[in-house]
């Protein structure tokens, strides 16, 4: 009986048939369909409060009349999960989408999926969106598993030239970028761009996101000219930057601002950030996009030494990230790391220490202890302690940062060509400075047992020097590190 009713529901929901003989049950099916239709109408005009209300009404009917039937469970929970995700309510989205994914896995066999393309779409989107939530929250292993499952289904049911499939691969590439796996990330982004261009898709979301994200990868590696070119390509390809493409447009303005800021082109950076803010209305003031704009402006002021001007923007951004994403989210932790650095420059060392310690604990637990962001926080706290004369307190953080950074650099050098290595050093000065023997030499004068670290870093630096261009030598000379100069 269960399979019979299940198949009837497929027809009722996807073909709008009326094949069930009991009027009361049919009426409830129609009620769910009506509530879902109202929800989608409000979603289309971005009225998420009303859209979520009607989706929850549909859930209530499903729970009352069809609590043992997989299809209505999937349909209503997927809709509510998708709306909650778009409304940045990630806790509700995770709950609904996790339920949808588990129901598909336990109750919907392959032969049922083959009968309904709509169910295929819902399953793949559920896997993909749940993967996005876990990626945003730093649960990379779970996210990777979900993306790969979505990719397998997309490839099987749609083929690799389908835009929905390439969007999943784009998200998988972004996951690798978040993990600092630049090689895998670059390969997948280029594959997505190639597949879209081969199918003459030059404005779709998958294509535009892949170009943008490849630009972000190059920005992180210090290749600013490539990054700027890719960000401008996205802007040129937008069909309606003032309307339906507004979010993408604002993101590109922010990205261009970052590129200019990191090249010390502060006036051009501020121009991009202010242009982005102009397009944000009052309804956007409680969004991640607004928080990103605030954080970027704070970073620009900080970069120019205007720390007091940066503080209110930074505090507001931290509060928004905390409220919207939660205290374990990587983006919140990045905003808190930035605030700690700001307080260091404002001579508020106790506040800086407090925030660095919180970020280190959470990044180590969530991102893993070889993640570049975790290493950066170790180094930042070590620098703080060194600056205020607490060498003994600095030692464990600097030693751990140095060892883990050396391991990551070895991995990166196997991936980067010579020209890219030079750009990497320009962009990642703090990573380079962690290799300087001077800190360990000073440490040795206080604690002789650190001599082995001094020698190891000296040898590692010499090896990099021998395997990199004159640009690296110039970097050493300009940093004026007395110990490195004697290598």
Protein Blocks (a to p, Z undefined) as FASTA:
>chain_A
ZZmmmmmmmmmmmnopafbfblklmmmmmmmmmmmmmmmmmmmnopaklmmmmmmmmmmm
mmmmmmmbmklmmmmmmmmmmmmmmnopaklmmmmmmmmmmmmmmmmcfklmmmomklmm
mmmmmmmmmmmmmmmnopamlmmmmmmmmmmmmmmmnopkbfklmmmmmmmmmmmmmnop
aklmmmmmmmmmmmmmmnopakbfklmmmmmmmmmmmmmnopaklmmmmmmmmmmmpmbl
mlmmmmmmmmmmmmmmmmmmmnopaklmmmmmmmmmmmpcfklmmcfklmmmmmmmmmmm
mmnopamlmmmmmmmmmmmmmmmnopkbfklmmmmmmmmmmmmmnopaklmmmmmmmmmm
mmmmmnopkbfklmmmmmmmmmmmmmnopamlmmmmmmmmmmmmmmmmmmmmmmpcfklm
mmmmmmmmmlmmmmpmklmmmmmmmmmmlmmmmmmmmmmmmmmmmmccfklmmmmmmnop
aklmmZZ
